[in-house]
Amino acid sequence: MTRTAGQDDEEKSARQRLRERRTAARRQAGRVLSRDGALGTLRDRLTLLHEAAPQVYDLDEQADLYGDGVVAALEERVAALLGTEAAAFFPTGTMAQQVALRCWAGRTGNPTVALHAMSHPEVWERGAFTAVSGLRPVRVTREPRLPTAEEVRGFEEPFGALMLELPLRDAGHVLPTWEELTEVVEAARERDAVVHFDGARLWETTHHFGRSLSEIAELADSVYVSFYKSLAGFGGAALAGPKSLVDEARTWRHRYGGAVFQQFPTALSALIGLERELPRLPDYVAHAHVVAAALREGFAAAGPAWARVHPEVPHTHEFQVWLPYDADVLAEAATRQAERTGAMLFVGAWAQAGPGLSRTEVTVGAAGLEWTADDVRRATADFVDLVREVVSG
């Protein structure tokens, strides 16, 4: 049956109303598995700076101008954490990675970048590598895991750089083992390619790898890290690596429009994240194992036709949940749960992944540490009941 424009408009309006209810329910919920600071009010964000900034930086110093002062201090902190010669602050990770790989292309003489088909530049950046920087991305694999050493060695054409996203977010925040990672890096080196880590969430990988940040970063020729992913900063990113590369990257940063006049709010929030959130990430990852196991048990007991927690044992403090219902049904059930009980089990949006199949991302943060396995199992049973209620109308 042909849909009318009026039906489409009504459906859009209904989804907008649901998003508004969901946002209000999330803010008012007394219990959630994570509270994304970016979704807070302006007052919340300003309060963070007011209360925490004096603990991480001398506020009597002059404000930054074009990357000095607090921005330079942040760069030094990142370089020390990652064990690199230098680091440069960027307003966005998209810019940082394009600049890094453009610099490497000039040095290797090859603009081809080997990456995963599900990597962030391929899925979320509208072909920016090619359109803006003249780079040529090629896909090593489409499998929902990191590329293997065999795939890198056997790839059919030359490439100047191999980009590895750690963790691979769209595949479920998955990571290889430490041995697999080192083998992949060695395979790229055998092909005279440089290795760049898309480490937007690199901060949360130390628990899985059992290695320090510097040991992980040491494998790569350059590393990008984000300050709002994992660390709850206002935004921003850093590119870390050899001093000669970082110096060249600063020049390209200016050319790309990234030499921002003042960036102290973002830089201060990043320093706060490094001070407050970074030390707690291993605890979040460990508790994500508890939450994921309880979700599996809760779904098994509540009896939906099928449910999947992926990975079964999370590699970071973030993972996916898949359920055999439309996204609008699950979003409505999550919203009703928060409205009626004051507890929101699924804070993230539900994405339609196929006919009658949807997925969401679960993040376990500081608020989630308060949830016991029994809490999660009970909330899961309640959520499944609400899904059935929504389906039955």
C-alpha positions in Angstrom: 0.0 0.0 0.0 1.4 3.4 -1.0 2.2 5.7 1.9 0.9 9.3 1.8 2.9 12.4 2.7 0.6 12.9 5.6 1.4 9.5 7.0 5.1 10.2 6.7 4.8 13.5 8.5 2.8 12.0 11.3 5.4 9.2 11.8 8.1 11.8 12.0 6.1 13.8 14.5 5.5 10.7 16.6 9.2 9.9 16.7 10.1 13.4 17.6 7.7 13.3 20.5 9.2 10.0 21.6 12.7 11.5 21.5 11.6 14.4 23.6 10.0 12.1 26.2 13.1 9.9 26.2 15.3 12.9 26.8 13.2 14.2 29.6 13.0 10.7 31.2 16.7 10.2 31.0 17.4 13.5 32.8 14.9 12.7 35.5 15.8 9.1 36.0 17.3 8.5 39.4 19.3 5.4 38.2 21.0 4.9 34.9 24.0 2.8 33.8 25.8 5.9 32.6 25.2 9.7 32.5 26.6 11.3 29.4 27.8 14.7 30.4 27.4 16.0 26.9 23.6 15.5 27.3 23.5 17.7 30.4 22.4 21.3 30.5 24.6 24.3 30.0 24.5 24.9 33.7 25.8 21.4 34.3 28.7 21.9 32.0 29.7 25.3 33.4 29.4 23.9 36.9 31.9 21.2 36.0 34.5 23.9 35.1 33.7 26.0 38.1 34.1 23.2 40.6 36.9 21.0 39.0 39.1 23.3 36.9 40.9 24.8 39.9 42.0 21.3 40.8 43.8 20.6 37.5 45.2 24.0 36.4 46.2 27.4 37.7 43.3 29.6 36.8 45.3 32.7 37.6 47.4 32.1 34.5 46.6 34.0 31.3 44.1 32.4 29.0 45.4 30.6 26.0 45.9 32.2 22.6 46.2 30.0 19.5 47.3 26.9 21.4 49.6 28.1 24.2 49.0 28.1 27.9 46.6 25.5 29.1 46.4 23.9 25.6 50.1 23.4 25.5 50.0 21.9 29.0 47.3 19.5 27.8 49.5 18.5 24.9 52.4 17.8 27.2 50.2 15.7 29.5 49.0 13.6 26.6 52.4 13.0 25.2 53.6 11.9 28.6 50.7 9.5 29.0 51.2 7.9 25.6 55.0 7.9 25.8 55.4 9.9 22.5 57.8 12.7 21.7 55.0 15.2 21.2 51.3 15.8 20.8 49.1 18.4 19.2 45.6 19.5 20.2 43.0 19.5 17.4 39.4 20.7 17.6 38.1 17.5 16.1 39.3 13.9 15.6 38.2 14.0 12.0 40.7 16.8 11.4 43.4 15.2 13.5 43.3 11.9 11.6 43.1 13.5 8.1 46.2 15.6 9.0 48.1 12.6 10.4 47.4 10.4 7.3 48.1 13.3 4.9 51.5 13.8 6.5 52.3 10.1 6.3 51.2 10.0 2.7 53.7 12.7 1.9 56.4 10.8 3.6 55.7 7.4 2.2 54.7 8.6 -1.3 51.6 6.6 -1.1 48.1 8.2 -0.4 46.4 4.8 0.0 45.2 4.1 3.5 44.2 0.5 4.5 41.4 0.4 7.0 38.3 -1.5 8.2 35.1 -1.1 6.3 33.4 -0.3 9.6 35.9 2.2 10.7 34.8 5.7 11.7 36.1 7.5 8.5 34.3 5.1 6.3 31.0 5.1 8.2 30.6 8.6 9.7 32.8 11.1 7.8 31.1 11.4 4.4 34.1 10.4 2.4 36.3 13.1 4.0 39.6 11.3 3.4 39.1 11.5 -0.3 37.1 14.7 -0.7 39.2 16.9 1.5 42.7 15.3 1.8 43.1 13.3 -1.4 43.6 10.1 0.4 42.5 6.8 -1.0 40.9 4.4 1.6 40.9 0.7 0.8 39.0 -1.8 2.9 41.1 -4.7 4.4 38.0 -6.5 5.7 34.3 -6.1 6.4 34.2 -8.7 9.1 33.0 -7.4 12.6 36.4 -7.7 14.1 39.8 -6.1 13.6 41.8 -7.1 10.5 44.1 -10.1 10.9 47.8 -10.3 10.2 47.0 -12.7 7.3 44.6 -10.2 5.8 47.2 -7.4 6.0 50.0 -9.5 4.5 47.8 -10.8 1.7 46.0 -7.5 0.7 46.2 -7.3 -3.0 47.6 -3.8 -3.5 50.2 -1.5 -1.9 49.2 1.0 0.9 51.2 3.6 2.6 49.4 3.5 6.0 47.4 1.0 8.0 44.8 2.6 10.2 43.4 0.5 13.1 40.4 1.7 15.2 40.9 0.6 18.8 38.3 -0.4 19.8 36.2 -0.9 16.6 33.1 0.9 17.8 30.6 -0.1 15.1 31.4 -3.8 15.5 30.6 -3.7 19.2 33.6 -1.9 20.7 35.7 -4.9 19.9 39.5 -5.3 20.3 42.0 -8.0 19.2 44.1 -9.8 21.7 47.5 -8.2 22.4 49.2 -10.9 20.4 46.9 -10.4 17.5 47.5 -6.6 17.6 51.3 -7.0 17.6 51.1 -9.5 14.7 49.0 -7.1 12.6 51.4 -4.2 13.3 54.3 -6.5 12.3 52.5 -7.5 9.1 52.1 -3.8 8.1 55.8 -3.1 8.8 56.7 -6.0 6.6 54.9 -4.1 3.8 56.8 -0.9 4.6 53.6 0.7 5.8 53.2 3.0 8.7 50.6 2.2 11.4 48.2 4.8 12.7 45.9 4.1 15.6 42.4 5.6 15.6 42.4 5.6 19.4 39.4 7.8 20.0 38.6 5.4 22.8 42.1 4.1 23.4 41.9 5.2 27.0 39.5 2.3 27.8 41.7 -0.4 26.2 44.3 -1.0 29.0 42.1 -3.4 31.0 41.6 -5.7 28.0 45.2 -5.6 26.8 46.8 -5.7 30.2 49.2 -3.0 29.1 49.8 0.7 29.9 48.7 3.4 27.5 52.3 4.0 26.5 52.9 0.3 25.8 49.9 0.3 23.5 50.8 3.6 21.8 54.4 2.4 21.3 53.2 -0.1 18.7 52.0 2.6 16.3 53.8 5.4 14.4 51.0 7.9 15.4 48.0 7.8 17.6 44.8 10.0 17.8 42.8 10.2 21.0 39.6 11.9 21.8 38.8 14.0 24.9 35.0 13.6 24.9 34.8 9.9 24.2 35.6 8.0 27.4 36.8 11.1 29.3 33.6 13.2 29.2 35.4 16.4 28.0 33.6 19.1 26.0 35.3 18.0 22.7 38.7 18.1 21.1 41.3 15.6 20.3 45.1 15.1 20.1 47.5 13.6 17.6 50.6 12.1 19.2 53.7 10.8 17.7 57.3 11.8 16.6 58.1 15.5 17.1 58.8 15.9 13.4 55.3 14.6 12.5 53.6 16.6 15.1 55.3 19.8 14.0 54.2 19.2 10.4 50.7 18.4 11.7 50.5 21.8 13.4 51.1 23.5 10.0 48.3 21.4 8.4 46.1 22.1 11.4 46.4 25.8 10.6 45.6 25.2 6.9 42.6 23.1 7.8 41.2 25.9 10.0 42.1 24.3 13.3 44.1 27.1 14.8 41.4 28.3 17.1 41.8 31.6 18.9 40.9 30.3 22.4 40.2 26.8 23.5 40.6 26.9 27.3 37.1 25.5 28.2 37.7 22.4 26.1 41.3 22.0 27.3 40.3 22.4 30.9 37.5 19.8 30.5 40.0 17.4 29.0 42.4 17.9 31.9 39.5 17.2 34.2 38.7 14.0 32.3 42.3 12.8 32.5 42.3 13.5 36.2 38.8 12.1 37.1 37.7 9.6 34.5 40.9 8.0 33.2 41.8 6.3 36.5 38.3 4.9 36.8 38.0 3.4 33.4 39.4 0.0 34.4 36.7 -0.2 37.1 34.0 0.7 34.5 35.3 -2.1 32.2 35.3 -4.7 35.0 31.8 -3.8 36.0 30.6 -3.9 32.4 31.5 -7.6 32.6 29.0 -7.9 35.5 26.3 -5.9 33.7 26.7 -7.8 30.5 26.4 -11.2 32.2 23.3 -10.1 34.2 21.7 -8.8 31.0 22.2 -12.2 29.3 20.8 -13.9 32.3 17.9 -11.5 32.6 16.9 -11.9 28.9 17.2 -15.7 29.2 14.8 -15.7 32.2 12.4 -13.2 30.8 12.0 -15.1 27.6 12.2 -12.9 24.5 12.5 -15.0 21.4 16.1 -14.0 20.9 18.6 -11.6 22.5 22.2 -11.0 22.1 24.8 -9.2 24.2 27.9 -8.5 22.1 30.6 -9.2 22.9 29.4 -11.6 25.5 32.3 -10.5 27.7 32.8 -6.8 26.8 36.3 -5.7 25.7 35.7 -2.2 27.1 33.0 -0.6 29.2 30.8 -0.3 26.1 29.0 -3.1 24.3 26.0 -3.8 22.1 22.6 -5.3 22.9 20.5 -6.8 20.0 16.8 -7.6 20.2 14.2 -8.8 17.7 11.9 -5.8 17.8 11.6 -2.5 15.8 13.6 0.4 17.2 10.5 2.5 18.0 9.1 -0.3 20.1 12.3 -0.6 22.2 12.7 3.1 22.5 9.1 3.4 23.8 9.7 0.6 26.3 12.9 2.2 27.6 11.2 5.5 28.0 8.2 4.0 29.9 10.6 2.2 32.2 12.3 5.5 33.1 9.0 7.3 33.5 7.4 4.7 35.7 10.3 3.4 37.7 12.9 6.2 37.8 15.4 3.7 36.5 16.7 3.7 32.8 18.4 0.5 31.8 19.0 1.5 28.1 20.1 5.1 27.9 21.4 4.9 24.3 19.2 5.2 21.2 18.0 2.1 19.5 19.0 1.7 15.8 17.1 -0.3 13.3 19.5 -3.1 12.2 17.1 -5.0 9.9 13.5 -6.0 9.6 12.3 -6.5 13.2 15.8 -6.3 14.5 17.4 -3.4 16.5 20.6 -2.7 18.5 21.7 -0.2 21.1 25.0 0.6 22.8 25.3 0.1 26.5 27.9 2.2 28.4 28.8 1.5 32.1 30.0 4.6 33.8 30.3 5.9 37.3 26.5 5.7 37.8 26.5 2.1 36.7 28.8 1.0 39.5 25.8 1.3 41.8 23.9 -1.4 39.9 24.3 -4.9 41.2 23.8 -8.0 39.0 20.4 -8.5 40.7 19.5 -4.9 39.9 20.3 -5.5 36.2 18.4 -8.8 36.1 15.3 -7.2 37.7 15.4 -4.2 35.4 15.8 -6.5 32.4 12.7 -8.4 33.3 10.8 -5.2 33.8 12.0 -3.9 30.4 10.9 -7.1 28.6 7.4 -6.8 30.2 7.2 -3.2 28.9 8.3 -4.3 25.4 5.4 -6.8 25.4 3.1 -4.1 26.6 4.1 -1.8 23.7 3.8 -4.6 21.1 0.3 -5.6 22.4 -0.8 -1.9 22.1 
